[in-house]
């Protein structure tokens, strides 16, 4: 049984690394590509803030917003780490914009509902390499996330195997002392 646990753990690790590696071909530098997503309701006259941590100077960032009703009016602002407003625009259509950060740090995108009713939106704020040519998030992002989760599960299984092996050795050592 213990060998089965080890085999399952090692196979899971291998699958996780393989998924991450294959997905990384289409998304260069995936571990340094940050993104944040919001899929939900923005209440009447309220706002949602998307924060993008550790943005590197010179690596383009993009904001994609898809409102589910074309009559929904949203005010979109992007703020740099110093609090300077980099972008301010109203939109009621699908929206996509790319900016080149002038300084490194945490950037914020503020989505403000200008309607008198709640609106439903699907938004993503992240490095530009995470979007395809049609301005939609790349499928590989989700594959990379699943690869990381599978990899972590493999590590947990291997830790369980090490713990079982340790207790087996401890039990064997205790039996040996009792016999002598």
Biotite code that builds the C-alpha atoms (Angstrom):
import biotite.structure as struc

atoms = struc.array([
    struc.Atom([0.000, 0.000, 0.000], chain_id="A", res_id=1, res_name="UNK", atom_name="CA", element="C"),
    struc.Atom([2.803, 2.406, 0.869], chain_id="A", res_id=2, res_name="UNK", atom_name="CA", element="C"),
    struc.Atom([4.382, 1.862, -2.534], chain_id="A", res_id=3, res_name="UNK", atom_name="CA", element="C"),
    struc.Atom([1.042, 2.656, -4.138], chain_id="A", res_id=4, res_name="UNK", atom_name="CA", element="C"),
    struc.Atom([0.873, 5.937, -2.213], chain_id="A", res_id=5, res_name="UNK", atom_name="CA", element="C"),
    struc.Atom([4.395, 6.830, -3.357], chain_id="A", res_id=6, res_name="UNK", atom_name="CA", element="C"),
    struc.Atom([3.609, 5.870, -6.958], chain_id="A", res_id=7, res_name="UNK", atom_name="CA", element="C"),
    struc.Atom([0.416, 7.944, -6.960], chain_id="A", res_id=8, res_name="UNK", atom_name="CA", element="C"),
    struc.Atom([2.272, 10.908, -5.455], chain_id="A", res_id=9, res_name="UNK", atom_name="CA", element="C"),
    struc.Atom([5.103, 10.759, -7.985], chain_id="A", res_id=10, res_name="UNK", atom_name="CA", element="C"),
    struc.Atom([2.728, 10.321, -10.920], chain_id="A", res_id=11, res_name="UNK", atom_name="CA", element="C"),
    struc.Atom([0.670, 13.291, -9.717], chain_id="A", res_id=12, res_name="UNK", atom_name="CA", element="C"),
    struc.Atom([3.835, 15.397, -9.439], chain_id="A", res_id=13, res_name="UNK", atom_name="CA", element="C"),
    struc.Atom([4.838, 14.399, -12.964], chain_id="A", res_id=14, res_name="UNK", atom_name="CA", element="C"),
    struc.Atom([1.389, 15.206, -14.370], chain_id="A", res_id=15, res_name="UNK", atom_name="CA", element="C"),
    struc.Atom([1.368, 18.605, -12.641], chain_id="A", res_id=16, res_name="UNK", atom_name="CA", element="C"),
    struc.Atom([4.822, 19.534, -13.948], chain_id="A", res_id=17, res_name="UNK", atom_name="CA", element="C"),
    struc.Atom([3.894, 18.343, -17.455], chain_id="A", res_id=18, res_name="UNK", atom_name="CA", element="C"),
    struc.Atom([0.699, 20.420, -17.530], chain_id="A", res_id=19, res_name="UNK", atom_name="CA", element="C"),
    struc.Atom([2.534, 23.517, -16.288], chain_id="A", res_id=20, res_name="UNK", atom_name="CA", element="C"),
    struc.Atom([5.357, 23.024, -18.806], chain_id="A", res_id=21, res_name="UNK", atom_name="CA", element="C"),
    struc.Atom([3.122, 22.473, -21.825], chain_id="A", res_id=22, res_name="UNK", atom_name="CA", element="C"),
    struc.Atom([0.860, 25.408, -20.917], chain_id="A", res_id=23, res_name="UNK", atom_name="CA", element="C"),
    struc.Atom([3.859, 27.655, -20.339], chain_id="A", res_id=24, res_name="UNK", atom_name="CA", element="C"),
    struc.Atom([4.854, 27.346, -23.990], chain_id="A", res_id=25, res_name="UNK", atom_name="CA", element="C"),
    struc.Atom([1.894, 29.582, -24.916], chain_id="A", res_id=26, res_name="UNK", atom_name="CA", element="C"),
    struc.Atom([2.159, 31.858, -21.851], chain_id="A", res_id=27, res_name="UNK", atom_name="CA", element="C"),
    struc.Atom([5.784, 32.886, -21.332], chain_id="A", res_id=28, res_name="UNK", atom_name="CA", element="C"),
    struc.Atom([6.892, 33.439, -17.742], chain_id="A", res_id=29, res_name="UNK", atom_name="CA", element="C"),
    struc.Atom([3.588, 32.263, -16.186], chain_id="A", res_id=30, res_name="UNK", atom_name="CA", element="C"),
    struc.Atom([4.775, 32.491, -12.592], chain_id="A", res_id=31, res_name="UNK", atom_name="CA", element="C"),
    struc.Atom([5.548, 36.214, -12.980], chain_id="A", res_id=32, res_name="UNK", atom_name="CA", element="C"),
    struc.Atom([2.335, 37.006, -14.852], chain_id="A", res_id=33, res_name="UNK", atom_name="CA", element="C"),
    struc.Atom([-0.251, 38.343, -12.459], chain_id="A", res_id=34, res_name="UNK", atom_name="CA", element="C"),
    struc.Atom([-3.973, 38.690, -12.988], chain_id="A", res_id=35, res_name="UNK", atom_name="CA", element="C"),
    struc.Atom([-7.143, 39.299, -11.050], chain_id="A", res_id=36, res_name="UNK", atom_name="CA", element="C"),
    struc.Atom([-10.697, 38.524, -12.119], chain_id="A", res_id=37, res_name="UNK", atom_name="CA", element="C"),
    struc.Atom([-14.156, 39.671, -11.134], chain_id="A", res_id=38, res_name="UNK", atom_name="CA", element="C"),
    struc.Atom([-17.281, 37.915, -12.324], chain_id="A", res_id=39, res_name="UNK", atom_name="CA", element="C"),
    struc.Atom([-20.365, 39.141, -10.567], chain_id="A", res_id=40, res_name="UNK", atom_name="CA", element="C"),
    struc.Atom([-22.719, 41.968, -9.725], chain_id="A", res_id=41, res_name="UNK", atom_name="CA", element="C"),
    struc.Atom([-21.738, 45.588, -9.156], chain_id="A", res_id=42, res_name="UNK", atom_name="CA", element="C"),
    struc.Atom([-24.465, 47.118, -7.004], chain_id="A", res_id=43, res_name="UNK", atom_name="CA", element="C"),
    struc.Atom([-26.354, 50.293, -7.831], chain_id="A", res_id=44, res_name="UNK", atom_name="CA", element="C"),
    struc.Atom([-24.002, 53.312, -7.609], chain_id="A", res_id=45, res_name="UNK", atom_name="CA", element="C"),
    struc.Atom([-21.152, 51.274, -6.120], chain_id="A", res_id=46, res_name="UNK", atom_name="CA", element="C"),
    struc.Atom([-17.724, 50.184, -7.292], chain_id="A", res_id=47, res_name="UNK", atom_name="CA", element="C"),
    struc.Atom([-15.495, 47.165, -7.638], chain_id="A", res_id=48, res_name="UNK", atom_name="CA", element="C"),
    struc.Atom([-11.730, 47.415, -7.330], chain_id="A", res_id=49, res_name="UNK", atom_name="CA", element="C"),
    struc.Atom([-9.400, 44.977, -9.105], chain_id="A", res_id=50, res_name="UNK", atom_name="CA", element="C"),
    struc.Atom([-5.845, 45.105, -7.748], chain_id="A", res_id=51, res_name="UNK", atom_name="CA", element="C"),
    struc.Atom([-2.909, 43.831, -9.771], chain_id="A", res_id=52, res_name="UNK", atom_name="CA", element="C"),
    struc.Atom([0.081, 43.125, -7.506], chain_id="A", res_id=53, res_name="UNK", atom_name="CA", element="C"),
    struc.Atom([3.775, 43.244, -8.428], chain_id="A", res_id=54, res_name="UNK", atom_name="CA", element="C"),
    struc.Atom([3.448, 44.724, -11.905], chain_id="A", res_id=55, res_name="UNK", atom_name="CA", element="C"),
    struc.Atom([6.863, 45.152, -13.503], chain_id="A", res_id=56, res_name="UNK", atom_name="CA", element="C"),
    struc.Atom([7.756, 48.348, -15.340], chain_id="A", res_id=57, res_name="UNK", atom_name="CA", element="C"),
    struc.Atom([7.607, 47.869, -19.104], chain_id="A", res_id=58, res_name="UNK", atom_name="CA", element="C"),
    struc.Atom([5.408, 44.726, -19.048], chain_id="A", res_id=59, res_name="UNK", atom_name="CA", element="C"),
    struc.Atom([2.095, 45.752, -20.596], chain_id="A", res_id=60, res_name="UNK", atom_name="CA", element="C"),
    struc.Atom([-1.069, 45.285, -18.560], chain_id="A", res_id=61, res_name="UNK", atom_name="CA", element="C"),
    struc.Atom([-4.569, 44.892, -19.985], chain_id="A", res_id=62, res_name="UNK", atom_name="CA", element="C"),
    struc.Atom([-8.100, 45.294, -18.713], chain_id="A", res_id=63, res_name="UNK", atom_name="CA", element="C"),
    struc.Atom([-10.998, 43.373, -20.257], chain_id="A", res_id=64, res_name="UNK", atom_name="CA", element="C"),
    struc.Atom([-14.606, 44.088, -19.267], chain_id="A", res_id=65, res_name="UNK", atom_name="CA", element="C"),
    struc.Atom([-17.644, 42.310, -20.654], chain_id="A", res_id=66, res_name="UNK", atom_name="CA", element="C"),
    struc.Atom([-20.970, 43.693, -19.366], chain_id="A", res_id=67, res_name="UNK", atom_name="CA", element="C"),
    struc.Atom([-23.913, 41.339, -19.860], chain_id="A", res_id=68, res_name="UNK", atom_name="CA", element="C"),
    struc.Atom([-26.254, 44.133, -20.930], chain_id="A", res_id=69, res_name="UNK", atom_name="CA", element="C"),
    struc.Atom([-25.295, 46.799, -23.486], chain_id="A", res_id=70, res_name="UNK", atom_name="CA", element="C"),
    struc.Atom([-27.241, 49.443, -21.551], chain_id="A", res_id=71, res_name="UNK", atom_name="CA", element="C"),
    struc.Atom([-25.026, 49.089, -18.486], chain_id="A", res_id=72, res_name="UNK", atom_name="CA", element="C"),
    struc.Atom([-22.778, 52.144, -18.153], chain_id="A", res_id=73, res_name="UNK", atom_name="CA", element="C"),
    struc.Atom([-19.506, 51.629, -16.293], chain_id="A", res_id=74, res_name="UNK", atom_name="CA", element="C"),
    struc.Atom([-16.847, 54.198, -15.419], chain_id="A", res_id=75, res_name="UNK", atom_name="CA", element="C"),
    struc.Atom([-13.397, 52.612, -15.704], chain_id="A", res_id=76, res_name="UNK", atom_name="CA", element="C"),
    struc.Atom([-10.318, 54.023, -13.994], chain_id="A", res_id=77, res_name="UNK", atom_name="CA", element="C"),
    struc.Atom([-6.794, 52.639, -13.791], chain_id="A", res_id=78, res_name="UNK", atom_name="CA", element="C"),
    struc.Atom([-4.580, 53.987, -11.021], chain_id="A", res_id=79, res_name="UNK", atom_name="CA", element="C"),
    struc.Atom([-0.809, 53.481, -10.695], chain_id="A", res_id=80, res_name="UNK", atom_name="CA", element="C"),
    struc.Atom([1.047, 52.718, -7.411], chain_id="A", res_id=81, res_name="UNK", atom_name="CA", element="C"),
    struc.Atom([1.562, 56.442, -6.690], chain_id="A", res_id=82, res_name="UNK", atom_name="CA", element="C"),
    struc.Atom([-2.183, 57.070, -6.921], chain_id="A", res_id=83, res_name="UNK", atom_name="CA", element="C"),
    struc.Atom([-1.981, 58.826, -10.288], chain_id="A", res_id=84, res_name="UNK", atom_name="CA", element="C"),
    struc.Atom([-4.951, 58.344, -12.593], chain_id="A", res_id=85, res_name="UNK", atom_name="CA", element="C"),
    struc.Atom([-3.671, 56.716, -15.789], chain_id="A", res_id=86, res_name="UNK", atom_name="CA", element="C"),
    struc.Atom([-6.986, 56.036, -17.476], chain_id="A", res_id=87, res_name="UNK", atom_name="CA", element="C"),
    struc.Atom([-10.568, 57.279, -17.064], chain_id="A", res_id=88, res_name="UNK", atom_name="CA", element="C"),
    struc.Atom([-13.364, 56.312, -19.464], chain_id="A", res_id=89, res_name="UNK", atom_name="CA", element="C"),
    struc.Atom([-17.061, 55.456, -19.516], chain_id="A", res_id=90, res_name="UNK", atom_name="CA", element="C"),
    struc.Atom([-18.206, 52.397, -21.453], chain_id="A", res_id=91, res_name="UNK", atom_name="CA", element="C"),
    struc.Atom([-21.374, 50.430, -22.089], chain_id="A", res_id=92, res_name="UNK", atom_name="CA", element="C"),
    struc.Atom([-19.839, 47.979, -24.578], chain_id="A", res_id=93, res_name="UNK", atom_name="CA", element="C"),
    struc.Atom([-17.240, 45.243, -24.321], chain_id="A", res_id=94, res_name="UNK", atom_name="CA", element="C"),
    struc.Atom([-14.091, 47.038, -23.296], chain_id="A", res_id=95, res_name="UNK", atom_name="CA", element="C"),
    struc.Atom([-10.411, 46.197, -23.716], chain_id="A", res_id=96, res_name="UNK", atom_name="CA", element="C"),
    struc.Atom([-7.415, 48.419, -23.070], chain_id="A", res_id=97, res_name="UNK", atom_name="CA", element="C"),
    struc.Atom([-3.666, 47.897, -22.800], chain_id="A", res_id=98, res_name="UNK", atom_name="CA", element="C"),
    struc.Atom([-1.295, 50.183, -20.904], chain_id="A", res_id=99, res_name="UNK", atom_name="CA", element="C"),
    struc.Atom([2.475, 50.265, -20.457], chain_id="A", res_id=100, res_name="UNK", atom_name="CA", element="C"),
    struc.Atom([3.289, 50.720, -16.749], chain_id="A", res_id=101, res_name="UNK", atom_name="CA", element="C"),
    struc.Atom([5.741, 53.541, -16.113], chain_id="A", res_id=102, res_name="UNK", atom_name="CA", element="C"),
    struc.Atom([6.665, 52.346, -12.625], chain_id="A", res_id=103, res_name="UNK", atom_name="CA", element="C"),
    struc.Atom([6.674, 48.975, -10.881], chain_id="A", res_id=104, res_name="UNK", atom_name="CA", element="C"),
    struc.Atom([4.199, 48.220, -8.118], chain_id="A", res_id=105, res_name="UNK", atom_name="CA", element="C"),
    struc.Atom([0.517, 47.542, -7.469], chain_id="A", res_id=106, res_name="UNK", atom_name="CA", element="C"),
    struc.Atom([-1.989, 48.868, -10.014], chain_id="A", res_id=107, res_name="UNK", atom_name="CA", element="C"),
    struc.Atom([-5.735, 49.222, -9.450], chain_id="A", res_id=108, res_name="UNK", atom_name="CA", element="C"),
    struc.Atom([-8.671, 49.163, -11.833], chain_id="A", res_id=109, res_name="UNK", atom_name="CA", element="C"),
    struc.Atom([-11.832, 50.729, -10.424], chain_id="A", res_id=110, res_name="UNK", atom_name="CA", element="C"),
    struc.Atom([-15.162, 49.838, -12.045], chain_id="A", res_id=111, res_name="UNK", atom_name="CA", element="C"),
    struc.Atom([-17.945, 52.216, -11.005], chain_id="A", res_id=112, res_name="UNK", atom_name="CA", element="C"),
    struc.Atom([-21.595, 51.417, -11.766], chain_id="A", res_id=113, res_name="UNK", atom_name="CA", element="C"),
    struc.Atom([-23.205, 54.569, -13.212], chain_id="A", res_id=114, res_name="UNK", atom_name="CA", element="C"),
    struc.Atom([-26.672, 52.980, -13.540], chain_id="A", res_id=115, res_name="UNK", atom_name="CA", element="C"),
    struc.Atom([-29.569, 53.080, -11.112], chain_id="A", res_id=116, res_name="UNK", atom_name="CA", element="C"),
    struc.Atom([-29.681, 49.278, -11.113], chain_id="A", res_id=117, res_name="UNK", atom_name="CA", element="C"),
    struc.Atom([-27.298, 46.423, -10.418], chain_id="A", res_id=118, res_name="UNK", atom_name="CA", element="C"),
    struc.Atom([-25.148, 45.250, -13.316], chain_id="A", res_id=119, res_name="UNK", atom_name="CA", element="C"),
    struc.Atom([-23.469, 41.933, -14.002], chain_id="A", res_id=120, res_name="UNK", atom_name="CA", element="C"),
    struc.Atom([-19.980, 41.961, -15.493], chain_id="A", res_id=121, res_name="UNK", atom_name="CA", element="C"),
    struc.Atom([-17.096, 39.641, -16.275], chain_id="A", res_id=122, res_name="UNK", atom_name="CA", element="C"),
    struc.Atom([-13.756, 41.451, -15.876], chain_id="A", res_id=123, res_name="UNK", atom_name="CA", element="C"),
    struc.Atom([-10.076, 40.548, -15.947], chain_id="A", res_id=124, res_name="UNK", atom_name="CA", element="C"),
    struc.Atom([-7.099, 42.777, -15.154], chain_id="A", res_id=125, res_name="UNK", atom_name="CA", element="C"),
    struc.Atom([-3.689, 41.265, -15.863], chain_id="A", res_id=126, res_name="UNK", atom_name="CA", element="C"),
    struc.Atom([-0.488, 41.113, -17.873], chain_id="A", res_id=127, res_name="UNK", atom_name="CA", element="C"),
    struc.Atom([-1.122, 41.466, -21.611], chain_id="A", res_id=128, res_name="UNK", atom_name="CA", element="C"),
    struc.Atom([0.435, 38.071, -22.369], chain_id="A", res_id=129, res_name="UNK", atom_name="CA", element="C"),
    struc.Atom([-2.551, 36.476, -20.618], chain_id="A", res_id=130, res_name="UNK", atom_name="CA", element="C"),
    struc.Atom([-4.905, 37.629, -23.410], chain_id="A", res_id=131, res_name="UNK", atom_name="CA", element="C"),
    struc.Atom([-5.210, 36.176, -26.915], chain_id="A", res_id=132, res_name="UNK", atom_name="CA", element="C"),
    struc.Atom([-5.452, 38.112, -30.191], chain_id="A", res_id=133, res_name="UNK", atom_name="CA", element="C"),
    struc.Atom([-9.256, 38.318, -29.795], chain_id="A", res_id=134, res_name="UNK", atom_name="CA", element="C"),
    struc.Atom([-8.731, 40.161, -26.490], chain_id="A", res_id=135, res_name="UNK", atom_name="CA", element="C"),
    struc.Atom([-10.112, 37.281, -24.413], chain_id="A", res_id=136, res_name="UNK", atom_name="CA", element="C"),
    struc.Atom([-8.266, 35.566, -21.531], chain_id="A", res_id=137, res_name="UNK", atom_name="CA", element="C"),
    struc.Atom([-6.126, 32.693, -22.770], chain_id="A", res_id=138, res_name="UNK", atom_name="CA", element="C"),
    struc.Atom([-7.353, 29.189, -21.985], chain_id="A", res_id=139, res_name="UNK", atom_name="CA", element="C"),
    struc.Atom([-3.835, 28.291, -20.845], chain_id="A", res_id=140, res_name="UNK", atom_name="CA", element="C"),
    struc.Atom([-4.227, 30.408, -17.693], chain_id="A", res_id=141, res_name="UNK", atom_name="CA", element="C"),
    struc.Atom([-6.760, 27.954, -16.286], chain_id="A", res_id=142, res_name="UNK", atom_name="CA", element="C"),
    struc.Atom([-4.645, 25.006, -17.400], chain_id="A", res_id=143, res_name="UNK", atom_name="CA", element="C"),
    struc.Atom([-1.620, 26.411, -15.572], chain_id="A", res_id=144, res_name="UNK", atom_name="CA", element="C"),
    struc.Atom([-3.725, 26.874, -12.419], chain_id="A", res_id=145, res_name="UNK", atom_name="CA", element="C"),
    struc.Atom([-4.945, 23.278, -12.619], chain_id="A", res_id=146, res_name="UNK", atom_name="CA", element="C"),
    struc.Atom([-1.346, 22.097, -13.177], chain_id="A", res_id=147, res_name="UNK", atom_name="CA", element="C"),
    struc.Atom([-0.224, 23.944, -10.046], chain_id="A", res_id=148, res_name="UNK", atom_name="CA", element="C"),
    struc.Atom([-3.080, 22.425, -8.021], chain_id="A", res_id=149, res_name="UNK", atom_name="CA", element="C"),
    struc.Atom([-2.258, 18.910, -9.267], chain_id="A", res_id=150, res_name="UNK", atom_name="CA", element="C"),
    struc.Atom([1.422, 19.518, -8.457], chain_id="A", res_id=151, res_name="UNK", atom_name="CA", element="C"),
    struc.Atom([0.541, 20.597, -4.888], chain_id="A", res_id=152, res_name="UNK", atom_name="CA", element="C"),
    struc.Atom([-1.666, 17.521, -4.463], chain_id="A", res_id=153, res_name="UNK", atom_name="CA", element="C"),
    struc.Atom([1.318, 15.388, -5.551], chain_id="A", res_id=154, res_name="UNK", atom_name="CA", element="C"),
    struc.Atom([3.514, 17.078, -2.940], chain_id="A", res_id=155, res_name="UNK", atom_name="CA", element="C"),
    struc.Atom([0.872, 16.429, -0.252], chain_id="A", res_id=156, res_name="UNK", atom_name="CA", element="C"),
    struc.Atom([0.650, 12.743, -1.223], chain_id="A", res_id=157, res_name="UNK", atom_name="CA", element="C"),
    struc.Atom([4.454, 12.405, -1.064], chain_id="A", res_id=158, res_name="UNK", atom_name="CA", element="C"),
    struc.Atom([4.468, 14.057, 2.372], chain_id="A", res_id=159, res_name="UNK", atom_name="CA", element="C"),
    struc.Atom([1.832, 11.549, 3.522], chain_id="A", res_id=160, res_name="UNK", atom_name="CA", element="C"),
    struc.Atom([4.032, 8.715, 2.201], chain_id="A", res_id=161, res_name="UNK", atom_name="CA", element="C"),
    struc.Atom([7.071, 10.105, 4.065], chain_id="A", res_id=162, res_name="UNK", atom_name="CA", element="C"),
    struc.Atom([5.004, 10.347, 7.266], chain_id="A", res_id=163, res_name="UNK", atom_name="CA", element="C"),
    struc.Atom([3.749, 6.768, 6.893], chain_id="A", res_id=164, res_name="UNK", atom_name="CA", element="C"),
    struc.Atom([7.305, 5.552, 6.238], chain_id="A", res_id=165, res_name="UNK", atom_name="CA", element="C"),
    struc.Atom([8.582, 7.432, 9.294], chain_id="A", res_id=166, res_name="UNK", atom_name="CA", element="C"),
    struc.Atom([5.952, 5.866, 11.570], chain_id="A", res_id=167, res_name="UNK", atom_name="CA", element="C"),
    struc.Atom([6.676, 2.426, 10.112], chain_id="A", res_id=168, res_name="UNK", atom_name="CA", element="C"),
    struc.Atom([10.390, 2.835, 10.868], chain_id="A", res_id=169, res_name="UNK", atom_name="CA", element="C"),
    struc.Atom([9.585, 4.089, 14.364], chain_id="A", res_id=170, res_name="UNK", atom_name="CA", element="C"),
    struc.Atom([7.279, 1.119, 14.987], chain_id="A", res_id=171, res_name="UNK", atom_name="CA", element="C"),
    struc.Atom([9.919, -1.310, 13.671], chain_id="A", res_id=172, res_name="UNK", atom_name="CA", element="C"),
    struc.Atom([12.568, 0.248, 15.905], chain_id="A", res_id=173, res_name="UNK", atom_name="CA", element="C"),
    struc.Atom([10.248, 0.011, 18.941], chain_id="A", res_id=174, res_name="UNK", atom_name="CA", element="C"),
    struc.Atom([9.560, -3.681, 18.226], chain_id="A", res_id=175, res_name="UNK", atom_name="CA", element="C"),
    struc.Atom([13.280, -4.355, 17.869], chain_id="A", res_id=176, res_name="UNK", atom_name="CA", element="C"),
    struc.Atom([13.954, -2.772, 21.278], chain_id="A", res_id=177, res_name="UNK", atom_name="CA", element="C"),
    struc.Atom([11.164, -4.825, 22.876], chain_id="A", res_id=178, res_name="UNK", atom_name="CA", element="C"),
    struc.Atom([12.624, -8.064, 21.506], chain_id="A", res_id=179, res_name="UNK", atom_name="CA", element="C"),
    struc.Atom([16.124, -7.387, 22.833], chain_id="A", res_id=180, res_name="UNK", atom_name="CA", element="C"),
])
